[in-house]
Amino acid sequence: MCNTSYTNLSVTVITYNEEKNISRCLESVSWASELIVIDCGSTDKTVEIAKTLGAKIYQQEWLGYGKQKNFAQSKATHDWVLNLDADEVISPKLKEEILYVLNNALVNQPDIKGFSLPRKTYYLGQWIRFGGWYPDCKIRLVNKHSAMWTEPEVHEDLIVKGKTVQMKNPIEHYSFSSIEEQVKTNIKFAKLGALELKKKKSPTNYFYLIPQFWGAKALKDLVLKSPDITVTVRRAPQDDLPRDLTRYDKIIISGSKTRALDDAPWISHLEELTRKILNEKKPFLGVCYGHQILARTLLGKNSVRKSLTPEIGWAEIHIIETSVLFDGLPKSFHVFSHHFDEVCLLPPEAKCLAFSDGCKIQALQLKSIPAFGIQFHPETELKEGLKTLEERKKKGEPKILLNALEGKNLYNPKIGETIFGNFLKL
């Protein structure tokens, strides 16, 4: 039998005048060993109700959403912390799932540092399951030693250093009780967002990365070489996609553990997100898998196929069209490539920028908006590339390896720095 009792869990909630919600919220997690409420001067019965339900109360003047939640996390006495908003509830099924993963998954996978939870919203008398409101996944259950909230004025994120896992059962979110309340909240958040932008001397450079399991760290590290960049990371195939893109100035979608030829529901959601990015004309760069998702979004699944000539190693790329993305690069260069699928149809609103001997559409660009796709991996460093080639050799795949012995001479870090540097300037 699986162990489903767990006492070493802290639950944190930040509050201000939440008397209509706090009882429902705290009662849903009464099984946790520690309930922490950070209140910022409520004038109703929020604190009184929370005390009767056994919560530890800390008064803290308002610091901002991210800072307030980091303060709450600092008060937790246990390693694992579940963060809730006062209008959220843990259902009995989610309770059992949380207890199961804390007692069983962590024993077998100690590298897990966080869990992403779907969120189901109750709005105007019904559960909303469309329009991007569901599953609305949020990282909420974390090891406090590996997680910290970002601290903008609004739209804070819980960043985890380590592996995160998607859970099945949703948090129940009892949102606005009326349209009037929703409008007031939207205006409040819009003002906070404006303050956040005003604080910055230059426009915010947020990236939404759907990072590949292969090469994710290299891509993030390369982008972060720019000191003015804030990177928000989500791990595909967790269905943890944003509804609102206003806080993201540029978007990179990279590789995934799954294939672009798959028909998983989260891929449909990713296509919807990509379509929204294109409609809003935000600078977009698809790397490898993201390149294929871009084509699939514009032309459908038939625009991607299993590669006729898979490429793993240092492929020679030939530029055939000028593009701001390739400014400063030679007409031909070698760069690491790693793919078993490829774009086979060029969208009519795009032009092909480059090809290789094994892949005829190595790069593309939409004609009217700053959207690009590249099949190769310019972020891959020499060490990682050589390691990948060695692993493929052990699997008996020497025939598809490109320039395995010549990699040390062909690798040029300036390729990746130039391409991503050009993208950052858009």
C-alpha positions in Angstrom: 0.0 0.0 0.0 1.1 3.5 -0.7 1.7 5.8 2.2 -0.8 8.7 2.1 -0.1 10.4 5.4 2.3 13.2 5.5 2.8 15.8 8.3 5.9 17.7 7.2 4.1 20.1 4.9 3.7 23.9 5.3 0.9 25.7 3.6 1.2 29.5 3.0 -1.5 32.0 2.2 -1.2 35.8 1.9 -4.3 37.8 2.8 -6.0 41.1 3.0 -9.8 41.2 3.9 -10.4 37.6 2.8 -13.1 36.7 5.3 -15.4 35.3 2.6 -12.7 33.0 1.3 -10.2 32.1 4.0 -12.3 29.5 5.9 -12.9 27.5 2.8 -9.2 27.7 1.8 -7.7 26.7 5.2 -10.3 23.9 5.8 -9.3 22.3 2.6 -5.7 21.9 3.9 -6.4 21.2 7.5 -4.5 17.9 7.1 -1.2 19.8 6.6 1.0 20.1 9.7 1.5 23.9 9.4 -0.8 26.6 8.2 0.8 30.1 7.7 -1.2 33.2 7.0 0.7 36.4 6.1 -1.8 39.3 6.6 -1.2 42.9 5.7 -3.7 44.7 8.0 -7.1 43.2 7.2 -10.0 45.2 8.7 -12.5 42.3 8.5 -12.5 39.0 10.3 -9.8 37.3 8.2 -7.3 37.0 11.0 -9.9 35.9 13.6 -11.2 33.1 11.3 -7.7 32.0 10.4 -6.7 31.7 14.1 -9.7 29.5 14.9 -8.6 27.2 12.1 -5.1 26.8 13.7 -3.1 29.0 11.4 0.0 30.9 12.5 -0.6 34.6 11.8 2.2 37.0 10.8 1.4 40.7 10.2 3.5 42.2 7.4 3.0 45.5 5.6 2.4 45.0 1.9 5.7 44.4 0.0 4.3 43.4 -3.4 3.0 40.0 -4.5 6.3 38.2 -5.0 8.0 39.7 -1.9 5.0 38.9 0.3 5.0 35.3 -0.9 8.8 35.0 -0.4 8.3 36.3 3.2 5.6 33.7 3.7 7.9 30.9 2.4 10.6 32.1 4.8 8.3 31.4 7.8 7.7 27.8 6.8 9.4 25.3 9.1 9.2 22.4 6.7 11.1 21.8 3.5 8.0 21.3 1.4 5.7 24.3 1.0 2.3 24.5 -0.7 1.4 28.1 -1.7 -2.3 29.0 -2.1 -4.3 32.1 -2.8 -7.1 32.7 -0.3 -9.7 32.0 -3.0 -8.3 28.6 -3.8 -9.2 25.1 -2.5 -7.5 21.8 -2.4 -10.0 19.1 -3.4 -10.0 15.7 -1.7 -8.6 14.1 -4.8 -5.8 16.6 -5.0 -5.1 16.1 -1.3 -4.6 12.4 -1.9 -2.4 13.1 -4.9 -0.2 15.5 -2.9 0.2 13.1 -0.1 1.0 10.3 -2.5 3.8 12.2 -4.3 5.3 13.6 -1.1 5.5 10.1 0.4 6.3 8.0 -2.7 7.5 10.0 -5.7 10.1 11.8 -3.7 11.5 8.6 -2.3 12.2 7.3 -5.8 13.0 10.6 -7.4 14.8 12.8 -4.9 15.8 15.2 -7.7 12.2 16.5 -7.9 12.1 20.0 -6.5 8.6 21.1 -7.4 5.2 20.2 -8.7 3.0 22.1 -11.2 -0.7 21.9 -10.5 -3.6 22.5 -12.9 -6.1 25.1 -11.8 -9.9 25.0 -12.4 -11.8 28.3 -12.1 -15.3 28.7 -10.9 -16.8 31.8 -12.6 -20.3 33.2 -12.5 -21.9 29.9 -11.5 -19.9 27.4 -13.6 -16.5 25.8 -14.0 -14.6 27.2 -16.9 -12.9 24.7 -19.1 -12.1 26.7 -22.2 -10.7 30.0 -23.5 -7.3 29.3 -22.0 -8.7 29.3 -18.4 -8.1 25.6 -18.0 -5.8 23.8 -17.1 -3.9 27.1 -16.2 -1.1 25.1 -14.6 0.9 26.8 -11.8 3.9 25.7 -9.8 2.7 25.7 -6.2 4.2 22.8 -4.4 8.0 23.2 -3.9 11.0 22.4 -1.9 11.7 25.8 -0.3 15.4 25.4 -0.6 15.2 25.2 -4.4 12.4 27.8 -5.1 11.8 31.5 -5.0 9.2 33.9 -6.2 10.1 36.6 -8.7 9.3 40.1 -7.4 7.7 42.3 -10.1 4.8 44.5 -9.2 2.3 41.9 -10.5 2.3 38.5 -12.3 4.9 36.9 -10.1 6.3 33.4 -10.9 7.6 30.7 -8.7 11.0 29.7 -10.1 12.4 26.3 -9.2 16.0 25.2 -9.6 15.6 21.6 -10.4 13.2 19.1 -11.8 9.4 19.8 -11.7 6.6 17.4 -12.3 3.1 17.9 -13.5 0.2 16.7 -11.3 -3.2 15.5 -12.5 -5.9 16.9 -10.1 -6.6 20.6 -10.2 -6.7 23.4 -7.6 -10.2 24.7 -7.4 -10.2 28.5 -7.9 -13.2 30.5 -6.8 -12.5 33.7 -8.7 -14.6 36.8 -9.2 -18.1 36.8 -7.8 -19.3 39.3 -10.4 -18.3 40.9 -13.6 -17.9 44.2 -11.7 -15.3 42.5 -9.4 -13.4 41.2 -12.3 -13.2 44.6 -14.0 -11.9 46.2 -10.8 -9.3 43.5 -10.5 -8.2 43.8 -14.1 -7.8 47.6 -13.7 -5.8 47.0 -10.5 -3.4 44.6 -12.2 -3.1 46.9 -15.3 -2.0 49.7 -13.1 0.5 47.5 -11.3 1.8 46.3 -14.7 2.3 49.9 -15.8 4.3 50.6 -12.6 6.5 47.6 -13.3 7.2 48.9 -16.8 7.8 52.4 -15.6 10.5 51.2 -13.1 12.6 49.9 -15.9 14.8 52.2 -18.0 14.3 50.1 -21.1 11.4 47.8 -22.2 11.1 44.5 -20.3 12.7 41.6 -22.1 10.8 38.6 -21.0 11.2 35.3 -22.8 8.7 32.5 -22.6 10.8 29.4 -23.0 9.3 26.0 -23.6 12.7 24.5 -22.9 13.9 21.2 -24.4 14.9 18.4 -22.2 17.9 18.2 -24.5 20.0 21.4 -24.5 17.7 23.5 -22.2 20.4 24.7 -19.9 22.7 25.8 -22.8 19.9 27.8 -24.4 18.9 29.5 -21.1 22.5 30.3 -20.2 23.2 31.8 -23.6 20.1 34.1 -23.5 21.0 35.1 -19.9 24.3 36.5 -21.0 22.4 39.7 -21.6 22.1 41.5 -18.2 18.8 43.1 -18.9 16.9 39.9 -19.6 14.4 38.1 -17.4 13.7 34.6 -18.4 10.6 32.7 -17.5 11.0 28.9 -17.9 8.4 26.2 -18.3 9.1 22.6 -19.0 7.2 20.9 -21.8 5.3 18.7 -22.0 3.7 20.2 -18.8 0.6 22.1 -20.0 1.8 25.2 -18.2 1.2 27.8 -20.8 0.3 31.5 -20.2 -3.1 33.0 -21.2 -1.8 36.6 -21.2 1.3 37.5 -23.2 1.4 41.2 -22.2 4.4 40.7 -19.9 6.5 38.9 -22.5 8.4 41.0 -25.0 10.0 38.1 -26.9 9.3 34.4 -27.1 11.5 31.4 -27.7 10.0 28.0 -28.1 12.6 25.2 -28.1 12.6 21.4 -28.0 10.6 18.9 -26.1 10.6 15.3 -24.9 7.8 14.6 -27.3 7.7 15.0 -31.1 6.0 17.7 -33.1 4.2 14.8 -35.0 2.4 13.7 -31.8 -1.2 14.6 -31.1 -1.0 15.2 -27.4 -3.6 17.8 -26.1 -0.9 20.1 -24.8 0.5 20.4 -28.3 -2.8 21.8 -29.5 -2.6 24.3 -26.6 1.0 25.2 -27.7 -0.3 25.8 -31.3 -3.0 28.1 -29.9 -0.3 30.0 -28.0 2.0 30.2 -31.1 -1.0 31.5 -33.1 -1.6 34.2 -30.4 2.1 35.2 -30.5 1.9 35.6 -34.2 -1.3 37.6 -34.1 0.2 40.0 -31.6 3.3 40.3 -33.8 5.7 39.6 -30.9 9.3 38.6 -31.9 9.3 34.8 -32.0 12.1 32.3 -32.4 11.4 28.6 -32.8 14.5 26.4 -32.2 14.4 22.8 -33.6 11.0 21.6 -32.1 9.8 25.2 -32.0 10.7 25.5 -35.7 8.4 22.5 -36.4 5.7 23.8 -34.2 5.7 27.1 -36.1 5.2 25.3 -39.4 2.6 23.1 -37.9 0.7 26.1 -36.5 0.6 27.7 -39.9 0.1 24.7 -42.2 -1.0 21.8 -40.0 0.6 18.5 -39.0 1.4 17.6 -42.6 4.0 20.3 -42.8 6.3 18.2 -40.5 7.6 14.7 -41.3 10.1 12.1 -40.1 13.5 13.2 -41.4 14.6 11.5 -44.6 18.2 12.1 -43.4 18.3 12.6 -39.6 21.2 14.9 -38.6 23.1 14.6 -35.3 26.4 16.4 -35.2 27.9 19.5 -36.9 25.8 20.2 -40.0 26.9 22.7 -42.6 24.3 25.4 -43.0 24.0 27.4 -46.2 22.3 30.8 -46.1 20.3 31.5 -49.2 18.3 34.6 -48.1 19.4 37.7 -46.1 17.8 38.0 -42.7 18.3 40.2 -39.6 18.6 36.9 -37.7 21.8 36.0 -39.6 23.4 39.4 -39.7 27.2 39.0 -39.2 27.4 35.4 -40.2 29.2 33.9 -43.2 27.2 32.4 -46.0 28.1 28.9 -44.8 28.9 27.7 -41.3 28.9 24.6 -39.2 26.6 24.3 -36.2 25.3 21.5 -34.0 22.1 19.8 -35.3 20.0 17.1 -33.6 16.7 16.1 -35.1 14.7 13.1 -36.4 11.8 15.2 -37.7 11.9 18.2 -40.0 9.7 20.8 -41.7 8.9 19.6 -45.2 6.4 22.3 -46.4 7.1 26.0 -46.4 4.2 28.2 -45.3 3.2 30.6 -48.1 3.7 33.5 -45.7 7.3 32.5 -45.1 10.6 32.4 -46.9 13.3 29.8 -46.6 16.5 31.3 -45.2 18.9 28.3 -45.1 19.4 24.6 -45.9 21.8 21.8 -45.3 22.5 18.6 -47.3 20.2 16.6 -45.0 17.4 19.2 -44.5 16.1 21.5 -47.1 14.3 24.0 -44.7 16.9 24.6 -42.0 15.6 28.1 -41.3 12.6 30.1 -42.2 11.2 33.6 -41.6 7.7 35.0 -41.9 7.6 37.8 -44.4 5.4 40.3 -42.5 6.3 39.8 -38.8 9.5 39.1 -36.8 8.9 35.3 -36.5 11.7 32.8 -37.3 12.3 29.1 -37.1 15.7 27.3 -37.1 16.1 23.5 -37.2 19.6 23.5 -35.8 20.8 24.2 -32.3 23.1 27.2 -32.2 23.1 27.2 -28.3 24.8 23.8 -28.1 28.3 24.1 -26.7 31.2 21.9 -27.8 31.2 19.7 -24.6 27.5 19.0 -24.8 27.7 18.2 -28.5 30.5 15.8 -28.1 28.7 14.1 -25.2 25.6 13.7 -27.4 27.6 12.1 -30.2 29.2 9.7 -27.8 25.9 8.6 -26.5 24.5 8.1 -30.0 27.6 6.0 -30.9 26.9 3.7 -27.9 23.3 3.3 -29.2 24.7 2.0 -32.6 23.8 5.0 -34.7 27.2 6.0 -36.3 25.7 6.3 -39.8 23.6 9.4 -38.9 26.4 11.2 -37.1 27.8 14.3 -38.8 31.5 15.3 -38.5 31.9 13.5 -35.2 35.7 13.7 -35.4 35.8 17.2 -36.7 33.6 18.8 -34.1 36.4 20.4 -32.1 37.6 22.2 -35.2 34.1 23.1 -36.5 32.6 24.4 -33.3 32.3 28.2 -33.2 30.6 29.8 -30.2 30.1 33.0 -32.1 27.4 31.4 -34.2 25.0 31.1 -31.3 26.0 34.4 -29.7 25.3 36.2 -33.0 22.0 34.6 -33.8 20.5 35.1 -30.3 22.2 38.5 -30.0 20.4 39.5 -33.3 17.1 38.2 -31.9 17.5 40.2 -28.7 17.8 43.4 -30.7 14.4 43.0 -32.3 
